[in-house]
Amino acid sequence: MALAHKLTQPEVRRRAAPLTRGERTSAPIAVDLDPTSFCDLACPGCISGDLLGQARFTTDRLERLADELVAMDVRAVVLIGGGEPLMHPATAAVAERLSRASVAVGLVTNGTLLDRHLDVLRGSLSWLRVSLDAATPETYGAVRPGHRGVNKFAKVLANIRLVTGHHTLKVGISYVVFTPRPGSPLSNVEEIPGAASLAVDLGCDYVEFKAELADDHSIAEVDAGTVDLIDRRLRHAEERTAGTPVRVLRSSSLTALLAGRPDQDKGYSTCPTTQLRTTITPSGVFACAYHRGKPGFRLGDVQSAPLRDVWDAADFTAVDPRRACRFHCARHDANRLVLDGIPVAAESPGGAADWFI
């Protein structure tokens, strides 16, 4: 379900309604939670490279933070991070703690440590996404090398097999499309169809292809010939998954790249979705994942204060998208929807609300 459409769900719309009146929300609906900034891989060009290895929550603070999220009626938590969330020994237990309190939980992971927490994660997560970015050991070793050169491709595939097929858990593969550029001949474009085949073989629900981002989160420049090649390989990927349960997804950033629209014209001066989904890290609470670690977008510090106090004191006007968010933002359409007044869905989705906005 598209992000903007999720806002039209009756329950989500009710929670977001204060923003349409120019008021504050009492709490975020969803949270990106970074248990730690440490990682067991050494990916070149990591978008969070400047943040790695700086801080982690203590187990006690992470557990109390989970309780604070529940008390504030946060409805969804994505365990993610500038590092690898499963590097924190309490991440799986926190997922279980949140799930028991009826909070929907997702996990974004590199997949190397899934086998250590299998039973807990299977019973606690709504979905799990593994960042793979390759279809062969050779390419994986180049884009996702382990420390001291250890190649963990086979380990990750084996771990994905351990979690797929569980009837309550949606499992997907994330694939950032890397293209050659000066100083970096690395490319995984030709392995796009192979990644789709892997998703089928592993029993995944989907494989999502994403555009490569520069350090400022803008979409990396790609020449017209490479754009055409990416599009053709994506079509091959769709052919390989035809007739299977696997969906081939194109992220909003990759869709924008292929359409020749890598930038967005943001004619609004506030970001309402900052109050719907925020990012909590060991080094601070930030307006969103795009601005994780940037001092000017820090809303407060939950290491030294309860989340309720941080939220109530936060200055949500600090983000002016016209200046600070010139890159392609996945929340752009949702922002426009909130600022224009969220309509009632023409057809309300059946079942429970999807709170991962």
MINU-526884 format. One line per field, with one value per residue (C-alpha): residue number from 1; residue in three letters; chain; x negated, y, z. Coordinates in nm, 3 decimals. Example, Ala and Ser with C-alpha at 12.3 -4.5 7.8 and 13.67 -1.06 7.14 Angstrom:
BEGIN
i = c(1	2)
aa = c(ALA	SER)
ch = c(A	A)
u = c(-1.230	-1.367)
v = c(-0.450	-0.106)
w = c(0.780	0.714)
end
This chain:
BEGIN
i = c(1	2	3	4	5	6	7	8	9	10	11	12	13	14	15	16	17	18	19	20	21	22	23	24	25	26	27	28	29	30	31	32	33	34	35	36	37	38	39	40	41	42	43	44	45	46	47	48	49	50	51	52	53	54	55	56	57	58	59	60	61	62	63	64	65	66	67	68	69	70	71	72	73	74	75	76	77	78	79	80	81	82	83	84	85	86	87	88	89	90	91	92	93	94	95	96	97	98	99	100	101	102	103	104	105	106	107	108	109	110	111	112	113	114	115	116	117	118	119	120	121	122	123	124	125	126	127	128	129	130	131	132	133	134	135	136	137	138	139	140	141	142	143	144	145	146	147	148	149	150	151	152	153	154	155	156	157	158	159	160	161	162	163	164	165	166	167	168	169	170	171	172	173	174	175	176	177	178	179	180	181	182	183	184	185	186	187	188	189	190	191	192	193	194	195	196	197	198	199	200	201	202	203	204	205	206	207	208	209	210	211	212	213	214	215	216	217	218	219	220	221	222	223	224	225	226	227	228	229	230	231	232	233	234	235	236	237	238	239	240	241	242	243	244	245	246	247	248	249	250	251	252	253	254	255	256	257	258	259	260	261	262	263	264	265	266	267	268	269	270	271	272	273	274	275	276	277	278	279	280	281	282	283	284	285	286	287	288	289	290	291	292	293	294	295	296	297	298	299	300	301	302	303	304	305	306	307	308	309	310	311	312	313	314	315	316	317	318	319	320	321	322	323	324	325	326	327	328	329	330	331	332	333	334	335	336	337	338	339	340	341	342	343	344	345	346	347	348	349	350	351	352	353	354	355	356	357)
aa = c(MET	ALA	LEU	ALA	HIS	LYS	LEU	THR	GLN	PRO	GLU	VAL	ARG	ARG	ARG	ALA	ALA	PRO	LEU	THR	ARG	GLY	GLU	ARG	THR	SER	ALA	PRO	ILE	ALA	VAL	ASP	LEU	ASP	PRO	THR	SER	PHE	CYS	ASP	LEU	ALA	CYS	PRO	GLY	CYS	ILE	SER	GLY	ASP	LEU	LEU	GLY	GLN	ALA	ARG	PHE	THR	THR	ASP	ARG	LEU	GLU	ARG	LEU	ALA	ASP	GLU	LEU	VAL	ALA	MET	ASP	VAL	ARG	ALA	VAL	VAL	LEU	ILE	GLY	GLY	GLY	GLU	PRO	LEU	MET	HIS	PRO	ALA	THR	ALA	ALA	VAL	ALA	GLU	ARG	LEU	SER	ARG	ALA	SER	VAL	ALA	VAL	GLY	LEU	VAL	THR	ASN	GLY	THR	LEU	LEU	ASP	ARG	HIS	LEU	ASP	VAL	LEU	ARG	GLY	SER	LEU	SER	TRP	LEU	ARG	VAL	SER	LEU	ASP	ALA	ALA	THR	PRO	GLU	THR	TYR	GLY	ALA	VAL	ARG	PRO	GLY	HIS	ARG	GLY	VAL	ASN	LYS	PHE	ALA	LYS	VAL	LEU	ALA	ASN	ILE	ARG	LEU	VAL	THR	GLY	HIS	HIS	THR	LEU	LYS	VAL	GLY	ILE	SER	TYR	VAL	VAL	PHE	THR	PRO	ARG	PRO	GLY	SER	PRO	LEU	SER	ASN	VAL	GLU	GLU	ILE	PRO	GLY	ALA	ALA	SER	LEU	ALA	VAL	ASP	LEU	GLY	CYS	ASP	TYR	VAL	GLU	PHE	LYS	ALA	GLU	LEU	ALA	ASP	ASP	HIS	SER	ILE	ALA	GLU	VAL	ASP	ALA	GLY	THR	VAL	ASP	LEU	ILE	ASP	ARG	ARG	LEU	ARG	HIS	ALA	GLU	GLU	ARG	THR	ALA	GLY	THR	PRO	VAL	ARG	VAL	LEU	ARG	SER	SER	SER	LEU	THR	ALA	LEU	LEU	ALA	GLY	ARG	PRO	ASP	GLN	ASP	LYS	GLY	TYR	SER	THR	CYS	PRO	THR	THR	GLN	LEU	ARG	THR	THR	ILE	THR	PRO	SER	GLY	VAL	PHE	ALA	CYS	ALA	TYR	HIS	ARG	GLY	LYS	PRO	GLY	PHE	ARG	LEU	GLY	ASP	VAL	GLN	SER	ALA	PRO	LEU	ARG	ASP	VAL	TRP	ASP	ALA	ALA	ASP	PHE	THR	ALA	VAL	ASP	PRO	ARG	ARG	ALA	CYS	ARG	PHE	HIS	CYS	ALA	ARG	HIS	ASP	ALA	ASN	ARG	LEU	VAL	LEU	ASP	GLY	ILE	PRO	VAL	ALA	ALA	GLU	SER	PRO	GLY	GLY	ALA	ALA	ASP	TRP	PHE	ILE)
ch = c(A	A	A	A	A	A	A	A	A	A	A	A	A	A	A	A	A	A	A	A	A	A	A	A	A	A	A	A	A	A	A	A	A	A	A	A	A	A	A	A	A	A	A	A	A	A	A	A	A	A	A	A	A	A	A	A	A	A	A	A	A	A	A	A	A	A	A	A	A	A	A	A	A	A	A	A	A	A	A	A	A	A	A	A	A	A	A	A	A	A	A	A	A	A	A	A	A	A	A	A	A	A	A	A	A	A	A	A	A	A	A	A	A	A	A	A	A	A	A	A	A	A	A	A	A	A	A	A	A	A	A	A	A	A	A	A	A	A	A	A	A	A	A	A	A	A	A	A	A	A	A	A	A	A	A	A	A	A	A	A	A	A	A	A	A	A	A	A	A	A	A	A	A	A	A	A	A	A	A	A	A	A	A	A	A	A	A	A	A	A	A	A	A	A	A	A	A	A	A	A	A	A	A	A	A	A	A	A	A	A	A	A	A	A	A	A	A	A	A	A	A	A	A	A	A	A	A	A	A	A	A	A	A	A	A	A	A	A	A	A	A	A	A	A	A	A	A	A	A	A	A	A	A	A	A	A	A	A	A	A	A	A	A	A	A	A	A	A	A	A	A	A	A	A	A	A	A	A	A	A	A	A	A	A	A	A	A	A	A	A	A	A	A	A	A	A	A	A	A	A	A	A	A	A	A	A	A	A	A	A	A	A	A	A	A	A	A	A	A	A	A	A	A	A	A	A	A	A	A	A	A	A	A	A	A	A	A	A	A	A	A	A	A	A	A	A	A	A	A	A	A	A	A	A	A	A	A)
u = c(0.000	-0.141	-0.241	0.002	0.290	0.210	0.295	0.652	0.716	0.980	0.773	0.456	0.650	0.791	0.441	0.310	0.609	0.448	0.186	0.453	0.567	0.217	0.195	-0.063	-0.018	-0.032	-0.279	-0.418	-0.223	-0.537	-0.900	-1.228	-1.427	-1.805	-1.916	-2.281	-2.514	-2.752	-2.763	-2.937	-2.980	-3.207	-3.011	-3.196	-3.003	-2.763	-2.506	-2.542	-2.919	-2.982	-2.755	-2.886	-3.034	-2.941	-2.673	-2.421	-2.139	-2.192	-1.961	-1.776	-1.720	-1.610	-1.354	-1.223	-1.207	-0.989	-0.754	-0.747	-0.652	-0.365	-0.250	-0.244	-0.031	-0.289	-0.138	-0.439	-0.814	-1.078	-1.398	-1.660	-1.973	-2.280	-2.430	-2.290	-2.000	-2.065	-2.413	-2.236	-2.175	-1.831	-1.680	-1.489	-1.358	-1.241	-1.062	-0.884	-0.804	-0.648	-0.457	-0.304	-0.171	-0.006	-0.262	-0.338	-0.712	-0.927	-1.298	-1.551	-1.866	-2.169	-2.061	-2.389	-2.254	-1.898	-1.965	-2.058	-1.710	-1.491	-1.210	-1.158	-1.162	-0.924	-0.668	-0.714	-0.761	-0.503	-0.767	-1.139	-1.351	-1.705	-1.947	-2.122	-2.226	-2.370	-2.284	-2.629	-2.895	-3.145	-2.930	-2.811	-3.172	-3.233	-2.921	-2.877	-3.218	-3.257	-3.534	-3.867	-3.722	-3.481	-3.210	-2.875	-2.661	-2.594	-2.520	-2.266	-2.086	-2.070	-1.926	-1.662	-1.550	-1.503	-1.246	-1.056	-0.741	-0.631	-0.264	-0.259	-0.587	-0.631	-0.991	-1.155	-1.491	-1.617	-1.846	-2.017	-2.114	-2.479	-2.619	-2.980	-3.109	-3.453	-3.671	-3.422	-3.371	-3.133	-2.798	-2.527	-2.286	-2.337	-2.242	-1.896	-1.722	-1.931	-1.813	-1.454	-1.530	-1.689	-1.376	-1.170	-1.412	-1.432	-1.056	-1.043	-0.731	-0.900	-1.224	-1.247	-1.493	-1.613	-1.816	-2.165	-2.184	-2.465	-2.585	-2.324	-2.049	-2.001	-1.965	-2.306	-2.350	-2.319	-2.367	-2.079	-2.224	-2.253	-1.900	-1.776	-1.980	-1.836	-1.484	-1.546	-1.695	-1.396	-1.167	-1.372	-1.328	-0.952	-0.960	-1.144	-0.886	-0.580	-0.349	-0.515	-0.407	-0.709	-0.645	-0.907	-0.888	-1.048	-1.109	-0.988	-1.350	-1.416	-1.085	-1.188	-1.531	-1.385	-1.131	-1.404	-1.266	-1.532	-1.443	-1.123	-0.982	-0.871	-0.659	-0.585	-0.784	-0.693	-0.713	-0.400	-0.506	-0.789	-0.515	-0.377	-0.699	-1.020	-1.366	-1.503	-1.873	-2.124	-2.262	-1.929	-1.577	-1.577	-1.314	-1.344	-1.584	-1.709	-1.845	-1.966	-2.271	-2.247	-2.260	-2.023	-1.749	-1.787	-1.464	-1.605	-1.786	-1.610	-1.930	-1.878	-1.501	-1.181	-1.048	-0.730	-0.933	-1.140	-0.831	-0.642	-0.943	-1.039	-1.052	-0.894	-0.939	-1.315	-1.271	-1.201	-1.175	-1.233	-1.589	-1.675	-1.510	-1.596	-1.652	-1.381	-1.183	-0.953	-0.727	-0.666	-0.324	-0.218	-0.318	-0.114	0.183	0.170	0.125	0.417	0.639	0.653	0.958	1.166	1.053	1.286	1.255	1.144	0.890	1.031	0.887	0.648	0.481	0.131	-0.048	-0.386	-0.339)
v = c(0.000	0.341	0.569	0.847	0.598	0.461	0.803	0.770	0.462	0.571	0.494	0.650	0.951	1.010	1.010	1.248	1.482	1.744	1.816	1.912	2.178	2.311	2.144	1.907	1.536	1.385	1.117	0.965	0.685	0.501	0.509	0.407	0.277	0.229	0.002	0.049	0.217	-0.080	-0.315	-0.641	-0.548	-0.286	-0.174	0.083	0.406	0.325	0.605	0.596	0.555	0.870	0.738	0.384	0.264	0.573	0.466	0.207	0.196	-0.002	-0.300	-0.136	0.191	0.007	-0.194	0.114	0.298	0.018	0.067	0.442	0.382	0.161	0.418	0.688	0.463	0.436	0.179	0.060	0.033	-0.042	-0.179	-0.044	0.165	0.331	-0.002	-0.356	-0.372	-0.737	-0.640	-0.527	-0.829	-0.703	-0.622	-0.948	-0.926	-0.569	-0.683	-0.944	-0.686	-0.448	-0.724	-0.845	-0.491	-0.505	-0.278	-0.385	-0.449	-0.458	-0.535	-0.412	-0.623	-0.741	-1.095	-1.223	-1.279	-1.393	-1.751	-1.640	-1.500	-1.711	-1.823	-1.481	-1.296	-1.537	-1.477	-1.101	-0.943	-0.830	-0.817	-0.854	-0.700	-0.819	-0.582	-0.800	-0.585	-0.880	-1.213	-1.375	-1.421	-1.219	-0.908	-0.945	-0.955	-0.625	-0.434	-0.593	-0.714	-0.841	-0.720	-0.885	-0.972	-1.244	-1.310	-1.380	-1.427	-1.799	-1.735	-1.466	-1.683	-1.971	-1.736	-1.605	-1.963	-2.003	-1.724	-1.756	-1.962	-1.860	-1.782	-1.459	-1.311	-1.119	-1.145	-0.936	-0.858	-0.502	-0.433	-0.096	-0.061	0.044	0.182	0.257	0.605	0.774	0.601	0.316	0.064	-0.137	-0.227	-0.480	-0.385	-0.712	-0.911	-0.755	-1.053	-1.291	-1.122	-1.178	-1.545	-1.566	-1.418	-1.693	-1.967	-1.841	-1.820	-1.442	-1.232	-0.954	-0.801	-0.422	-0.238	0.106	0.388	0.455	0.769	1.021	1.132	1.411	1.154	1.288	1.024	0.942	1.062	0.792	0.835	0.771	0.447	0.301	0.412	0.221	-0.086	-0.077	-0.059	-0.357	-0.566	-0.483	-0.611	-0.930	-0.956	-0.926	-1.199	-1.431	-1.380	-1.408	-1.680	-1.684	-1.520	-1.287	-0.921	-0.704	-0.357	-0.033	0.219	0.575	0.686	0.432	0.516	0.881	0.799	0.592	0.865	1.131	1.317	1.276	1.602	1.725	2.075	2.120	2.429	2.382	2.503	2.239	1.860	1.723	1.361	1.435	1.416	1.091	0.895	0.992	0.840	0.746	0.666	0.630	0.973	1.152	1.177	1.309	1.448	1.153	0.889	1.117	1.357	1.094	1.222	1.585	1.826	2.078	1.816	1.674	1.695	1.578	1.300	0.997	0.884	1.156	1.216	1.015	1.011	1.190	1.486	1.496	1.482	1.753	1.988	1.917	2.197	2.047	2.369	2.304	2.120	2.346	2.105	2.387	2.424	2.103	1.838	1.914	1.542	1.294	1.219	0.918	1.126	1.405	1.284	1.215	1.567	1.719	1.502	1.613	1.980	1.966	1.785	1.407	1.277	0.981	0.672	0.587	0.228	0.170	-0.115	-0.420	-0.566	-0.399	-0.070	-0.073	0.154	0.151	0.497)
w = c(0.000	-0.101	0.185	0.094	0.065	0.410	0.552	0.424	0.638	0.892	1.203	1.061	0.933	1.281	1.435	1.167	1.181	1.415	1.147	0.894	1.144	1.205	1.546	1.696	1.731	2.079	1.963	1.644	1.482	1.373	1.481	1.322	1.619	1.604	1.890	1.797	1.548	1.534	1.234	1.143	0.777	0.619	0.313	0.101	0.061	0.346	0.363	0.744	0.743	0.949	1.227	1.262	1.589	1.788	2.035	2.149	2.399	2.716	2.745	3.032	2.842	2.528	2.724	2.905	2.573	2.434	2.729	2.665	2.301	2.416	2.672	2.401	2.178	1.901	1.667	1.464	1.521	1.259	1.412	1.178	1.225	1.097	1.205	1.220	1.471	1.562	1.682	1.998	2.225	2.333	1.992	1.956	2.313	2.251	1.936	2.147	2.417	2.163	1.985	2.312	2.358	2.011	1.844	1.487	1.445	1.132	1.103	0.847	0.871	0.678	0.768	0.911	1.264	1.203	1.308	1.662	1.727	1.504	1.736	1.893	1.562	1.393	1.663	1.699	1.356	1.103	0.833	0.778	0.502	0.428	0.255	-0.004	-0.305	-0.497	-0.656	-0.650	-0.382	-0.585	-0.610	-0.251	-0.136	-0.313	-0.200	0.146	0.267	0.619	0.844	0.757	0.415	0.530	0.269	0.440	0.129	0.184	0.551	0.469	0.213	0.461	0.724	0.484	0.421	0.796	0.812	0.483	0.474	0.823	0.777	0.982	0.858	0.534	0.410	0.141	-0.016	-0.058	-0.354	-0.405	-0.772	-0.795	-1.120	-1.225	-1.154	-1.145	-0.890	-0.841	-1.123	-0.904	-1.061	-0.979	-1.260	-1.448	-1.138	-1.106	-1.274	-1.064	-0.746	-0.855	-0.916	-0.572	-0.415	-0.580	-0.477	-0.117	-0.080	-0.030	-0.074	-0.269	-0.389	-0.385	-0.608	-0.499	-0.649	-0.518	-0.307	-0.268	0.075	0.082	0.002	-0.349	-0.619	-0.765	-1.123	-1.391	-1.764	-2.004	-2.137	-1.788	-1.701	-2.005	-1.903	-1.550	-1.690	-1.918	-1.638	-1.418	-1.692	-1.702	-1.325	-1.367	-1.630	-1.392	-1.117	-1.344	-1.216	-0.872	-0.544	-0.556	-0.631	-0.799	-0.643	-0.755	-0.479	-0.526	-0.572	-0.848	-1.015	-1.013	-1.158	-1.441	-1.519	-1.533	-1.231	-0.959	-0.783	-0.619	-0.606	-0.246	-0.215	0.154	0.453	0.713	0.717	0.886	0.850	1.094	1.359	1.216	1.186	1.361	1.412	1.754	1.786	2.071	1.981	1.965	1.828	1.472	1.241	1.004	0.880	0.601	0.864	1.112	1.297	1.176	1.472	1.314	1.292	1.641	1.838	2.171	2.355	2.504	2.673	2.933	2.920	2.871	2.515	2.628	2.752	2.433	2.213	2.400	2.384	2.023	1.768	1.458	1.262	1.241	0.911	0.612	0.316	0.067	0.198	0.380	0.162	-0.197	-0.256	-0.358	-0.041	-0.008	0.219	-0.032	-0.151	0.208	0.309	0.030	0.126	0.490	0.400	0.155	0.406	0.411	0.221	0.323	0.131	-0.156	-0.049	0.308	0.331	0.502	0.818	1.060	0.971	0.821	1.067	0.888	0.738)
end
